[in-house]
């Protein structure tokens, strides 16, 4: 699904940046993807995807 129509950024792009590049907030995400600088309508959804990806990853880490 497209999150940022201005720059064509998808939810997969955001998840990949969080998982592979370690982007943990919007500022870090912007250093990897051009996002949220044009109209800003995508910012809230992008942050929700970052948060959800981090939560999902932390649930599957080896606690042992």
MMTF fields as JSON, N, C-alpha, C and O atoms, coordinates in Angstrom:
{
  "mmtfVersion": "1.0.0",
  "mmtfProducer": "UNKNOWN",
  "numBonds": 255,
  "numAtoms": 256,
  "numGroups": 64,
  "numChains": 1,
  "numModels": 1,
  "chainsPerModel": [1],
  "groupsPerChain": [64],
  "chainIdList": ["A"],
  "bondAtomList": [4, 2, 8, 6, 12, 10, 16, 14, 20, 18, 24, 22, 28, 26, 32, 30, 36, 34, 40, 38, 44, 42, 48, 46, 52, 50, 56, 54, 60, 58, 64, 62, 68, 66, 72, 70, 76, 74, 80, 78, 84, 82, 88, 86, 92, 90, 96, 94, 100, 98, 104, 102, 108, 106, 112, 110, 116, 114, 120, 118, 124, 122, 128, 126, 132, 130, 136, 134, 140, 138, 144, 142, 148, 146, 152, 150, 156, 154, 160, 158, 164, 162, 168, 166, 172, 170, 176, 174, 180, 178, 184, 182, 188, 186, 192, 190, 196, 194, 200, 198, 204, 202, 208, 206, 212, 210, 216, 214, 220, 218, 224, 222, 228, 226, 232, 230, 236, 234, 240, 238, 244, 242, 248, 246, 252, 250],
  "bondOrderList": [1, 1, 1, 1, 1, 1, 1, 1, 1, 1, 1, 1, 1, 1, 1, 1, 1, 1, 1, 1, 1, 1, 1, 1, 1, 1, 1, 1, 1, 1, 1, 1, 1, 1, 1, 1, 1, 1, 1, 1, 1, 1, 1, 1, 1, 1, 1, 1, 1, 1, 1, 1, 1, 1, 1, 1, 1, 1, 1, 1, 1, 1, 1],
  "groupList": [{"groupName": "UNK", "atomNameList": ["N", "CA", "C", "O"], "elementList": ["N", "C", "C", "O"], "formalChargeList": [0, 0, 0, 0], "bondAtomList": [1, 0, 2, 1, 3, 2], "bondOrderList": [1, 1, 2], "singleLetterCode": "X", "chemCompType": "L-PEPTIDE LINKING"}],
  "groupTypeList": [0, 0, 0, 0, 0, 0, 0, 0, 0, 0, 0, 0, 0, 0, 0, 0, 0, 0, 0, 0, 0, 0, 0, 0, 0, 0, 0, 0, 0, 0, 0, 0, 0, 0, 0, 0, 0, 0, 0, 0, 0, 0, 0, 0, 0, 0, 0, 0, 0, 0, 0, 0, 0, 0, 0, 0, 0, 0, 0, 0, 0, 0, 0, 0],
  "groupIdList": [1, 2, 3, 4, 5, 6, 7, 8, 9, 10, 11, 12, 13, 14, 15, 16, 17, 18, 19, 20, 21, 22, 23, 24, 25, 26, 27, 28, 29, 30, 31, 32, 33, 34, 35, 36, 37, 38, 39, 40, 41, 42, 43, 44, 45, 46, 47, 48, 49, 50, 51, 52, 53, 54, 55, 56, 57, 58, 59, 60, 61, 62, 63, 64],
  "secStructList": [7, 3, 3, 3, 6, 6, 6, 6, 3, 3, 2, 2, 2, 2, 2, 2, 2, 2, 2, 2, 2, 7, 7, 7, 1, 2, 2, 2, 2, 2, 2, 2, 1, 7, 7, 1, 1, 1, 1, 7, 6, 6, 2, 2, 2, 2, 2, 2, 2, 2, 2, 2, 2, 2, 2, 2, 2, 2, 2, 6, 1, 7, 7, 7],
  "xCoordList": [0.841, 0.0, 0.894, 1.928, 0.478, 1.229, 0.923, -0.237, 1.976, 1.836, 2.056, 1.324, 3.06, 3.371, 3.159, 3.959, 2.088, 1.779, 2.703, 2.973, 3.185, 4.051, 5.347, 5.843, 5.895, 7.179, 7.092, 8.111, 5.893, 5.711, 6.316, 6.841, 6.252, 6.803, 5.708, 4.601, 6.029, 5.051, 5.323, 6.364, 4.359, 4.549, 5.701, 6.403, 5.905, 7.04, 8.366, 9.305, 8.444, 9.665, 9.987, 11.142, 8.956, 9.149, 9.587, 10.528, 8.911, 9.295, 10.73, 11.48, 11.113, 12.484, 13.5, 14.557, 13.185, 14.103, 14.24, 15.328, 13.156, 13.211, 14.007, 14.858, 13.737, 14.38, 15.835, 16.685, 16.136, 17.501, 18.404, 19.615, 17.823, 18.629, 18.554, 19.32, 17.632, 17.52, 16.814, 16.963, 16.042, 15.298, 14.253, 13.385, 14.335, 13.426, 12.481, 11.619, 12.637, 11.724, 11.67, 12.392, 10.825, 10.604, 11.855, 12.119, 12.614, 13.836, 14.829, 15.414, 15.011, 15.908, 15.357, 16.113, 14.052, 13.432, 13.647, 13.904, 13.543, 13.74, 15.162, 15.376, 16.126, 17.494, 17.651, 18.624, 16.692, 16.729, 15.701, 15.918, 14.592, 13.508, 13.063, 13.042, 12.712, 12.164, 10.69, 9.885, 10.331, 8.999, 8.606, 9.414, 7.365, 6.831, 7.321, 7.1, 7.979, 8.501, 7.692, 7.905, 6.773, 5.973, 4.675, 4.594, 3.678, 2.396, 2.231, 1.459, 2.949, 2.921, 1.783, 1.693, 0.914, -0.23, 0.18, -0.597, 1.356, 1.81, 2.488, 2.721, 2.803, 3.627, 3.021, 3.725, 1.749, 1.122, 1.128, 1.457, 0.767, 0.758, 2.165, 2.359, 3.145, 4.526, 4.993, 5.65, 4.659, 5.055, 4.375, 4.991, 3.121, 2.417, 3.069, 3.162, 3.516, 4.184, 5.531, 5.895, 6.266, 7.541, 7.293, 7.959, 6.332, 6.036, 5.616, 6.092, 4.737, 4.244, 5.361, 5.421, 6.233, 7.347, 8.295, 8.767, 8.576, 9.462, 8.823, 9.504, 7.531, 6.826, 6.842, 7.135, 6.527, 6.513, 7.886, 7.977, 8.948, 10.295, 10.662, 11.292, 10.274, 10.659, 9.938, 10.454, 8.77, 8.043, 8.71, 8.512, 9.499, 10.102, 11.584, 12.232, 12.128, 13.544, 13.704, 12.809, 14.86, 15.165, 15.412, 16.362, 14.568, 14.66, 15.663, 16.209, 15.902, 16.709, 18.058, 18.802],
  "yCoordList": [-1.162, 0.0, 1.236, 1.276, 2.232, 3.475, 4.28, 4.49, 4.724, 5.56, 7.016, 7.903, 7.253, 8.603, 8.659, 8.133, 9.294, 9.411, 10.412, 10.28, 11.396, 12.414, 11.81, 12.212, 10.841, 10.255, 8.764, 8.133, 8.196, 6.797, 5.82, 4.78, 6.135, 5.275, 4.339, 4.774, 3.055, 2.067, 1.63, 1.946, 0.893, 0.352, -0.647, -0.753, -1.373, -2.305, -1.556, -2.0, -0.418, 0.395, 0.825, 0.79, 1.227, 1.682, 0.515, 0.651, -0.632, -1.806, -2.231, -2.571, -2.211, -2.582, -1.621, -2.048, -0.331, 0.654, 0.436, 0.597, 0.074, -0.18, -1.452, -1.472, -2.503, -3.794, -3.832, -4.337, -3.309, -3.445, -2.251, -2.413, -1.059, 0.143, 0.612, 1.485, 0.039, 0.39, 1.698, 2.264, 2.194, 3.438, 3.209, 2.348, 3.979, 3.786, 4.938, 4.875, 6.0, 7.136, 7.839, 7.474, 8.83, 9.497, 10.211, 10.219, 10.798, 11.499, 10.52, 10.813, 9.377, 8.367, 7.806, 7.538, 7.628, 7.115, 8.065, 7.63, 9.353, 10.356, 10.339, 10.752, 9.876, 9.801, 8.651, 8.609, 7.714, 6.58, 6.702, 6.206, 7.352, 7.484, 8.941, 9.65, 9.367, 10.705, 10.631, 10.105, 11.146, 10.916, 12.033, 12.472, 12.498, 13.458, 14.876, 15.692, 15.201, 16.556, 17.398, 18.607, 16.785, 17.526, 18.028, 19.198, 17.181, 17.617, 17.213, 17.837, 16.177, 15.76, 14.838, 14.441, 14.489, 13.638, 12.221, 11.515, 11.797, 10.428, 10.244, 9.11, 11.315, 11.257, 10.356, 9.526, 10.509, 9.719, 8.233, 7.403, 7.886, 6.487, 5.908, 4.766, 6.678, 6.209, 5.902, 4.887, 6.767, 6.537, 5.296, 4.54, 5.082, 3.881, 2.612, 1.611, 2.648, 1.482, 1.238, 0.092, 2.3, 2.164, 1.509, 0.539, 2.043, 1.518, 0.053, -0.765, -0.275, -1.645, -2.604, -3.729, -2.171, -3.029, -3.293, -4.416, -2.265, -2.429, -3.37, -4.24, -3.211, -4.087, -5.523, -6.443, -5.723, -7.075, -7.725, -8.907, -6.985, -7.541, -7.899, -8.929, -7.055, -7.301, -8.524, -9.174, -8.846, -10.024, -11.321, -12.35, -11.289, -12.506, -12.636, -13.571, -11.725, -11.829, -12.931, -13.198, -13.55, -14.616, -13.991, -13.231, -14.314, -13.729, -14.504, -13.949, -15.761, -16.672, -16.238, -16.968],
  "zCoordList": [0.0, 0.0, 0.0, 0.668, -0.755, -0.78, 0.472, 0.825, 1.132, 2.32, 1.931, 2.37, 1.11, 0.638, -0.871, -1.644, -1.267, -2.692, -3.378, -4.572, -2.655, -3.253, -3.778, -4.831, -3.041, -3.414, -3.727, -4.005, -3.687, -4.047, -3.049, -3.447, -1.762, -0.721, -0.216, 0.101, -0.146, 0.302, 1.741, 2.318, 2.306, 3.642, 3.663, 4.668, 2.581, 2.494, 2.554, 3.216, 1.861, 1.891, 3.322, 3.748, 4.049, 5.428, 6.311, 7.093, 6.193, 6.99, 6.695, 7.61, 5.42, 5.049, 5.661, 6.126, 5.664, 6.254, 7.752, 8.305, 8.409, 9.852, 10.129, 11.019, 9.378, 9.625, 9.188, 9.922, 8.012, 7.502, 7.818, 7.966, 7.92, 8.167, 9.612, 10.02, 10.397, 11.804, 12.08, 13.163, 11.115, 11.326, 12.412, 12.269, 13.5, 14.612, 14.843, 15.72, 14.058, 14.162, 12.812, 11.884, 12.709, 11.43, 10.927, 9.724, 11.816, 11.402, 10.764, 9.721, 11.388, 10.83, 9.526, 8.592, 9.461, 8.246, 7.08, 5.957, 7.342, 6.289, 5.735, 4.595, 6.502, 5.986, 4.993, 4.241, 4.989, 4.061, 2.948, 1.843, 3.23, 2.253, 2.181, 3.187, 0.985, 0.816, 1.184, 0.415, 2.341, 2.882, 3.828, 4.647, 3.719, 4.671, 4.526, 5.421, 3.428, 3.28, 2.309, 2.218, 1.586, 0.619, 1.266, 1.638, 1.403, 1.961, 3.433, 4.161, 3.871, 5.265, 5.665, 6.827, 4.73, 5.071, 5.452, 6.094, 5.079, 5.324, 6.677, 7.095, 7.357, 8.56, 9.643, 10.218, 9.917, 10.979, 10.633, 11.481, 9.397, 8.979, 8.992, 9.41, 8.541, 8.544, 9.965, 10.194, 10.916, 12.306, 12.868, 13.619, 12.514, 12.97, 12.428, 13.138, 11.184, 10.59, 11.264, 11.527, 11.544, 12.266, 13.621, 13.983, 14.362, 15.703, 15.64, 16.426, 14.717, 14.614, 14.212, 14.708, 13.326, 12.897, 14.051, 14.226, 14.841, 15.998, 17.015, 17.559, 17.28, 18.222, 17.719, 18.481, 16.432, 15.866, 15.973, 16.302, 15.704, 15.786, 17.22, 17.46, 18.177, 19.565, 20.125, 21.034, 19.607, 20.078, 19.665, 20.311, 18.595, 18.076, 18.396, 17.926, 19.179, 19.56, 20.604, 21.405, 20.564, 21.524, 22.897, 23.084, 23.825, 25.161, 26.031, 26.984, 25.712, 26.483, 26.802, 27.458]
}
